[in-house]
Amino acid sequence: MGNKIYVGNLPFSFGEKELRDAFGSFGEITEATVISDRHSGRSKGFGFITFASDESAQKAVEAMNGKETGGRELKVSEAKAREE
């Protein structure tokens, strides 16, 4: 498994800080991004987290996938390479 994970079904109120706070206990986060709409700036409800180690990413996926946060059940998995 790689060290970058996908986090889907995020509460729309989540920004980068909330994402880091929710996943920071699993290890060092080198990057956290919440994807937002280009025009409105509103969160699209998903984001990506890059951990310093593969082990931290694996622990985060195992612990957080299916966990309810802000009234929504998170979908957490290894991030897939972007298709062209």
Secondary structure, 3 states (H helix, E strand, C coil): CCCEEEEECCCCCCCHHHHHHHHHHHCCEEEEEEEECCCCCCEEEEEEEEECCHHHHHHHHHHHCCCEECCEECEEEECCCCCC
